[in-house]
Amino acid sequence: MTEARELLHRDVPDRHRQFARAMRSDATKAENMLWQALRRSQLEGFKFKRQVPVDGYILDFVCFEARLIIEVDGAQHAESAIDRKRDAYFSNQGFRVLRVWNHEVIENLEGICLTILAELKSIGE
């Protein structure tokens, strides 16, 4: 099992699993739109999971193969010190974090998918 996948299989408290499950069923419009574009390896075969609990955090979307986390954020995340700390934590774990705004996903899903694809293809560059 790869090191990135091992993150997924660490002991996750039941409350985190339940919260992630609740977030999947109560996703924002932008999260739902992006999930429809990412699910079932539709983006050139890259496999994504959504609302994944890892180390006390819930990741909106993650591709373990590419070590890419995608966060779909609203205005409450602008200039967030908590998000910077979280991003630094995952960066230290070898992940890249791509943050996109809700309105960008809704207004320009194709452009967001192209940005994600560029990040996925830049693995190892």
Secondary structure as UniProt FT lines:
FT   HELIX           3..8
FT   HELIX           14..25
FT   HELIX           29..38
FT   HELIX           39..41
FT   TURN            44..45
FT   STRAND          49..54
FT   TURN            55..56
FT   STRAND          57..63
FT   TURN            64..67
FT   STRAND          68..73
FT   HELIX           75..77
FT   TURN            78..79
FT   HELIX           81..92
FT   TURN            93..94
FT   STRAND          96..101
FT   HELIX           102..107
FT   HELIX           109..121
FT   TURN            122..124
//
